[in-house]
Amino acid sequence: MGKRVALVLAGCGVFDGSEIHEASAALVHLSRGGAEVKIFAPNIEQRDVVNHLKGSPSEEKRNVLVESARLARGNIQDLTELKADEFDAVIFPGGFGVAKNLCSWAVDGKNCTVNEHVNSTLQAFHSAKKPIGLCCISPVLAAKVFPGCEVTVGQDKNVDGRFPDAETASAIAELGCKHICKNVNESHVDKANKIVTTCAFMCKAPLHEIFDGIGTMVQEVLKLA
């Protein structure tokens, strides 16, 4: 029987929701790994809406659950309905929606607050010693909720201009966590906390390398599960 995995989304679109390629990659690798997946998102208003063609803010209002349903092909549930005892693992794709909608990192950095249902979900899986997979910016959720954990968002220096958000590693360290430098096609496993992270689009890399890196994260999560 395949592992039961919950996937938590933050909207639809890199600048104000979940990064579409990351969510899709996670779903493909989970499917290949024989996992049974259910998708969830918080039923809240997005912090903002971005016109992805122009890269500029829009005045419209959108709902995180409604927008996430686009990625889930309509098969999605409110995050309040996620029960950790019904799953073997949970995975959070990245995208600015994580830093805007699931927490306030985009505005407050290391002083951010985490959405109450996101926080309770993370705590429930951690308490049950079930693996948590995070990619791109979403490892900051673990850094905020689990002081002392180990995560990666890629490199802590902007190596060859490929890691423009390398300062995120410093903010993670300031939270009392250990940042582990990894390449885009790798992931890091914090065995003590069962947290698996990979940098994905925190690195400027070809799409297939990002896809492969997410694959290593998913594989390690399924192993731990």
KEKE-3310 file (N, C-alpha, C; in steps of 0.2 Angstrom, whole numbers, plus 5000, padded with zeros to 4 digits):
npx = (5004:5003:5011:5002:5000:4999:4997:5001:4995:4997:4990:4989:5002:5018:5021:5011:5006:5006:5021:5019:5026:5034:5024:5018:5029:5031:5019:5020:5032:5027:5017:5024:5031:5021:5012:4997:4988:4982:4975:4977:4972:4973:4958:4958:4960:4971:4986:4990:4987:4995:4998:5004:5009:5013:5020:5016:5007:4989:4973:4963:4954:4958:4955:4964:4962:4952:4960:4970:4963:4964:4976:4974:4965:4952:4950:4951:4954:4949:4961:4959:4953:4962:4969:4982:4984:4978:4987:5004:5014:5018:5019:5025:5025:5034:5035:5030:5018:5019:5027:5019:5005:5004:5013:5020:5032:5037:5035:5039:5050:5062:5055:5042:5025:5016:5003:4989:4983:4992:5003:4998:4996:5010:5015:5007:5011:5025:5025:5019:5030:5031:5036:5041:5040:5048:5050:5060:5055:5048:5055:5057:5046:5048:5059:5055:5045:5051:5063:5081:5081:5087:5089:5088:5090:5097:5111:5122:5128:5128:5132:5140:5130:5118:5111:5101:5094:5101:5103:5092:5097:5105:5095:5088:5098:5098:5087:5090:5092:5100:5108:5110:5121:5117:5116:5105:5100:5099:5094:5091:5091:5085:5087:5084:5072:5064:5063:5063:5071:5073:5080:5075:5067:5074:5086:5094:5091:5091:5075:5074:5083:5079:5067:5072:5079:5068:5062:5072:5069:5055:5057:5065:5056:5046:5054:5056:5043)
npy = (4994:5011:5026:5038:5055:5072:5087:5103:5119:5136:5145:5150:5152:5160:5172:5176:5165:5147:5140:5135:5125:5119:5113:5104:5096:5090:5083:5074:5066:5061:5053:5044:5038:5030:5035:5040:5054:5069:5085:5101:5118:5133:5142:5157:5174:5180:5188:5198:5201:5197:5203:5193:5194:5207:5209:5216:5223:5220:5226:5217:5205:5189:5172:5160:5146:5144:5148:5139:5128:5127:5122:5110:5104:5105:5096:5097:5102:5111:5117:5116:5104:5094:5080:5074:5061:5054:5053:5049:5058:5075:5088:5104:5114:5127:5145:5162:5164:5156:5163:5174:5171:5159:5162:5177:5180:5187:5200:5202:5195:5185:5188:5185:5179:5163:5156:5150:5138:5132:5131:5123:5111:5108:5106:5095:5084:5084:5081:5068:5062:5061:5063:5079:5088:5101:5114:5126:5142:5138:5131:5140:5140:5129:5133:5143:5137:5126:5128:5126:5116:5108:5114:5117:5131:5131:5139:5149:5160:5170:5162:5162:5171:5163:5162:5172:5175:5172:5177:5173:5162:5166:5173:5162:5155:5165:5162:5152:5140:5128:5131:5121:5120:5116:5109:5113:5101:5093:5087:5090:5080:5082:5071:5070:5078:5074:5081:5086:5095:5106:5117:5121:5134:5143:5144:5149:5139:5127:5120:5106:5102:5108:5101:5088:5090:5092:5079:5071:5076:5072:5058:5055:5059:5050:5038:5040:5040)
npz = (5000:4996:5003:5012:5009:5013:5004:5005:4999:4994:4986:4969:4958:4956:4962:4971:4977:4977:4969:4953:4945:4955:4964:4954:4951:4963:4965:4953:4957:4969:4964:4956:4966:4971:4980:4990:4988:4995:4994:5002:5008:5016:5020:5017:5014:5001:5004:4995:4977:4962:4946:4935:4922:4921:4933:4943:4957:4959:4961:4964:4974:4981:4985:4995:4996:4985:4974:4975:4972:4958:4955:4961:4953:4957:4966:4982:4999:5014:5024:5038:5039:5038:5045:5055:5059:5049:5039:5032:5030:5026:5014:5008:4995:4987:4983:4983:4989:5001:5009:5010:5012:5020:5030:5037:5032:5020:5023:5036:5039:5049:5060:5058:5058:5059:5050:5060:5057:5048:5057:5067:5059:5056:5068:5073:5064:5067:5081:5080:5074:5061:5044:5036:5022:5013:5001:4991:4997:5008:5018:5028:5036:5044:5051:5058:5066:5072:5082:5081:5071:5056:5040:5022:5010:4999:4995:5006:5001:4987:4975:4960:4955:4956:4967:4972:4983:4995:5007:5015:5021:5031:5039:5044:5051:5061:5068:5076:5070:5060:5044:5030:5017:5000:4984:4969:4965:4975:4992:5009:5024:5039:5051:5065:5067:5056:5045:5028:5016:5001:4989:4977:4967:4973:4968:4953:4940:4928:4923:4924:4933:4945:4946:4948:4960:4968:4967:4974:4987:4989:4988:4999:5009:5008:5011:5024:5029)
capx = (5000:5007:5010:4997:5003:4995:5001:4998:4996:4996:4987:4991:5006:5024:5022:5007:5003:5011:5025:5016:5031:5036:5018:5017:5034:5030:5014:5023:5036:5023:5013:5029:5032:5015:5009:4990:4989:4976:4978:4974:4975:4969:4952:4959:4961:4978:4989:4990:4986:5000:4998:5010:5011:5016:5024:5014:5001:4982:4968:4958:4955:4957:4955:4970:4959:4949:4965:4974:4959:4966:4982:4972:4960:4946:4950:4955:4950:4951:4967:4956:4951:4968:4971:4989:4983:4976:4993:5010:5018:5015:5023:5024:5029:5036:5031:5029:5012:5021:5029:5013:4999:5005:5016:5021:5040:5038:5035:5042:5057:5063:5050:5035:5020:5014:4996:4988:4982:4998:5007:4995:4998:5017:5016:5004:5015:5031:5023:5018:5036:5030:5040:5038:5044:5047:5055:5060:5055:5044:5059:5057:5041:5051:5064:5051:5041:5055:5070:5086:5080:5091:5085:5092:5087:5102:5118:5122:5131:5126:5137:5139:5124:5113:5107:5100:5090:5105:5102:5088:5100:5107:5089:5087:5103:5097:5081:5093:5092:5106:5107:5115:5122:5115:5115:5098:5098:5100:5090:5094:5087:5086:5084:5081:5066:5061:5062:5067:5071:5077:5080:5070:5068:5078:5092:5092:5094:5086:5069:5074:5087:5074:5062:5076:5080:5061:5062:5076:5065:5050:5060:5067:5050:5043:5058:5055:5037)
capy = (5000:5017:5031:5043:5061:5078:5092:5110:5124:5143:5149:5148:5157:5161:5179:5177:5159:5141:5140:5129:5120:5115:5109:5099:5091:5086:5078:5069:5062:5057:5048:5039:5034:5026:5038:5042:5061:5073:5092:5106:5125:5137:5146:5163:5179:5181:5195:5202:5198:5200:5202:5189:5197:5214:5208:5222:5222:5221:5228:5212:5200:5182:5167:5155:5139:5144:5148:5133:5123:5127:5117:5103:5102:5105:5091:5100:5103:5116:5115:5114:5097:5090:5077:5071:5054:5050:5053:5047:5063:5081:5092:5110:5117:5134:5151:5168:5163:5153:5169:5179:5168:5154:5166:5184:5181:5192:5207:5202:5191:5181:5190:5183:5175:5158:5155:5146:5131:5129:5130:5117:5106:5106:5103:5088:5079:5084:5077:5061:5059:5060:5067:5085:5090:5108:5116:5133:5147:5135:5129:5145:5138:5124:5137:5147:5133:5121:5131:5121:5111:5109:5115:5121:5135:5131:5141:5155:5165:5171:5158:5163:5174:5159:5161:5179:5176:5168:5180:5169:5157:5170:5174:5155:5154:5169:5159:5147:5134:5126:5130:5117:5122:5111:5111:5113:5094:5089:5089:5089:5077:5082:5065:5070:5081:5071:5087:5086:5102:5107:5124:5122:5140:5148:5144:5150:5133:5124:5117:5099:5101:5109:5095:5082:5091:5090:5072:5069:5078:5067:5051:5055:5059:5043:5033:5042:5038)
capz = (5000:4995:5008:5012:5009:5012:5000:5007:4994:4996:4981:4962:4955:4960:4965:4976:4979:4976:4963:4950:4943:4961:4966:4949:4952:4969:4963:4949:4960:4973:4960:4954:4972:4973:4986:4989:4989:4996:4994:5006:5008:5021:5017:5019:5008:5000:5007:4989:4971:4958:4939:4933:4916:4922:4939:4948:4961:4957:4966:4966:4980:4979:4991:4994:4994:4979:4969:4975:4968:4951:4954:4963:4948:4960:4972:4987:5005:5018:5029:5044:5038:5038:5052:5054:5060:5043:5034:5034:5029:5023:5010:5007:4989:4989:4980:4987:4993:5007:5013:5011:5015:5025:5036:5035:5031:5015:5026:5043:5039:5054:5065:5055:5062:5055:5050:5065:5055:5046:5063:5070:5055:5056:5075:5073:5060:5070:5087:5078:5071:5054:5040:5033:5016:5011:4996:4990:5003:5013:5024:5033:5041:5049:5055:5063:5071:5076:5083:5081:5066:5050:5033:5017:5005:4994:4997:5010:4997:4980:4971:4953:4954:4955:4973:4974:4990:4999:5014:5019:5025:5037:5044:5047:5057:5067:5072:5080:5066:5056:5037:5027:5010:4996:4977:4968:4963:4981:4997:5016:5028:5047:5054:5071:5066:5050:5040:5022:5012:4995:4987:4971:4963:4977:4964:4946:4937:4923:4926:4925:4939:4950:4946:4951:4967:4972:4967:4980:4993:4989:4989:5006:5013:5007:5015:5031:5031)
cpx = (5004:5006:5005:5000:4999:5000:4997:5000:4995:4994:4990:4995:5012:5024:5017:5003:5009:5015:5022:5020:5033:5030:5017:5023:5033:5024:5016:5027:5032:5019:5018:5031:5026:5011:5001:4990:4982:4979:4974:4976:4970:4964:4953:4960:4968:4980:4989:4989:4991:4998:5004:5013:5015:5021:5022:5008:4994:4978:4963:4959:4954:4958:4960:4967:4956:4955:4969:4970:4961:4971:4979:4967:4953:4946:4954:4951:4953:4956:4964:4954:4956:4969:4977:4988:4981:4981:4999:5015:5015:5021:5021:5028:5030:5032:5030:5023:5013:5023:5024:5007:4999:5009:5017:5029:5041:5038:5039:5049:5056:5058:5043:5031:5018:5006:4994:4986:4988:5003:5005:4996:5005:5018:5013:5009:5022:5030:5022:5024:5035:5033:5037:5043:5043:5052:5054:5060:5052:5048:5059:5051:5043:5055:5061:5047:5045:5062:5075:5086:5086:5087:5090:5087:5092:5109:5117:5126:5129:5131:5135:5133:5118:5108:5105:5097:5094:5105:5097:5091:5103:5101:5087:5091:5101:5091:5084:5093:5099:5104:5112:5115:5121:5115:5107:5096:5098:5095:5094:5089:5089:5083:5081:5074:5061:5059:5066:5066:5075:5076:5075:5072:5071:5085:5090:5095:5089:5081:5070:5079:5083:5069:5066:5077:5073:5060:5066:5072:5059:5052:5062:5061:5047:5047:5056:5048:5036)
cpy = (5006:5022:5036:5050:5067:5083:5099:5115:5131:5148:5146:5153:5159:5167:5180:5171:5153:5142:5134:5124:5115:5110:5103:5094:5087:5081:5072:5064:5058:5051:5042:5035:5030:5029:5040:5049:5065:5080:5097:5113:5128:5141:5153:5168:5180:5188:5200:5198:5201:5198:5199:5191:5203:5214:5214:5220:5223:5222:5223:5208:5193:5177:5161:5148:5139:5144:5142:5127:5122:5122:5110:5100:5101:5101:5093:5101:5108:5113:5113:5107:5092:5087:5073:5063:5050:5050:5051:5052:5069:5085:5099:5113:5124:5139:5156:5168:5160:5159:5174:5177:5163:5157:5173:5185:5186:5199:5207:5198:5186:5182:5189:5179:5169:5157:5149:5139:5128:5127:5123:5110:5103:5103:5096:5083:5078:5079:5070:5058:5057:5065:5073:5087:5097:5110:5124:5138:5143:5132:5134:5144:5134:5128:5141:5143:5128:5124:5125:5116:5113:5109:5118:5125:5136:5133:5148:5161:5165:5168:5159:5167:5170:5158:5168:5180:5172:5171:5177:5164:5160:5171:5167:5154:5159:5167:5153:5140:5133:5126:5126:5118:5116:5113:5110:5105:5090:5091:5087:5086:5078:5076:5065:5073:5078:5077:5086:5092:5102:5114:5126:5129:5145:5148:5145:5144:5131:5120:5110:5098:5103:5103:5089:5083:5090:5083:5069:5070:5073:5060:5050:5055:5053:5038:5034:5040:5030)
cpz = (5000:5002:5007:5013:5008:5009:5002:5002:4997:4991:4974:4959:4959:4964:4971:4979:4978:4970:4959:4948:4949:4964:4961:4950:4958:4968:4958:4953:4966:4970:4958:4960:4974:4979:4984:4992:4990:4997:4998:5005:5013:5017:5020:5013:5007:5002:5001:4983:4966:4951:4937:4927:4917:4928:4944:4951:4958:4962:4968:4972:4978:4986:4990:4993:4987:4973:4969:4972:4961:4950:4956:4958:4952:4966:4978:4993:5009:5023:5035:5045:5038:5045:5051:5055:5054:5037:5037:5033:5026:5019:5008:5001:4991:4984:4985:4992:5000:5012:5014:5014:5020:5031:5033:5034:5025:5018:5032:5044:5045:5060:5063:5060:5057:5056:5055:5063:5051:5052:5066:5066:5056:5063:5076:5070:5064:5077:5086:5075:5064:5049:5037:5028:5014:5006:4995:4996:5009:5019:5030:5038:5046:5054:5060:5068:5075:5077:5084:5076:5061:5044:5028:5012:4999:4997:5002:5007:4990:4975:4964:4951:4954:4961:4976:4981:4995:5006:5018:5023:5032:5042:5047:5052:5063:5071:5076:5076:5062:5048:5034:5019:5005:4989:4975:4967:4969:4987:5004:5020:5036:5050:5060:5071:5060:5046:5034:5018:5006:4992:4981:4968:4967:4973:4957:4942:4932:4926:4928:4931:4945:4951:4949:4958:4971:4972:4973:4987:4994:4991:4996:5011:5013:5011:5022:5034:5031)
residu = (MET:GLY:LYS:ARG:VAL:ALA:LEU:VAL:LEU:ALA:GLY:CYS:GLY:VAL:PHE:ASP:GLY:SER:GLU:ILE:HIS:GLU:ALA:SER:ALA:ALA:LEU:VAL:HIS:LEU:SER:ARG:GLY:GLY:ALA:GLU:VAL:LYS:ILE:PHE:ALA:PRO:ASN:ILE:GLU:GLN:ARG:ASP:VAL:VAL:ASN:HIS:LEU:LYS:GLY:SER:PRO:SER:GLU:GLU:LYS:ARG:ASN:VAL:LEU:VAL:GLU:SER:ALA:ARG:LEU:ALA:ARG:GLY:ASN:ILE:GLN:ASP:LEU:THR:GLU:LEU:LYS:ALA:ASP:GLU:PHE:ASP:ALA:VAL:ILE:PHE:PRO:GLY:GLY:PHE:GLY:VAL:ALA:LYS:ASN:LEU:CYS:SER:TRP:ALA:VAL:ASP:GLY:LYS:ASN:CYS:THR:VAL:ASN:GLU:HIS:VAL:ASN:SER:THR:LEU:GLN:ALA:PHE:HIS:SER:ALA:LYS:LYS:PRO:ILE:GLY:LEU:CYS:CYS:ILE:SER:PRO:VAL:LEU:ALA:ALA:LYS:VAL:PHE:PRO:GLY:CYS:GLU:VAL:THR:VAL:GLY:GLN:ASP:LYS:ASN:VAL:ASP:GLY:ARG:PHE:PRO:ASP:ALA:GLU:THR:ALA:SER:ALA:ILE:ALA:GLU:LEU:GLY:CYS:LYS:HIS:ILE:CYS:LYS:ASN:VAL:ASN:GLU:SER:HIS:VAL:ASP:LYS:ALA:ASN:LYS:ILE:VAL:THR:THR:CYS:ALA:PHE:MET:CYS:LYS:ALA:PRO:LEU:HIS:GLU:ILE:PHE:ASP:GLY:ILE:GLY:THR:MET:VAL:GLN:GLU:VAL:LEU:LYS:LEU:ALA)
# end
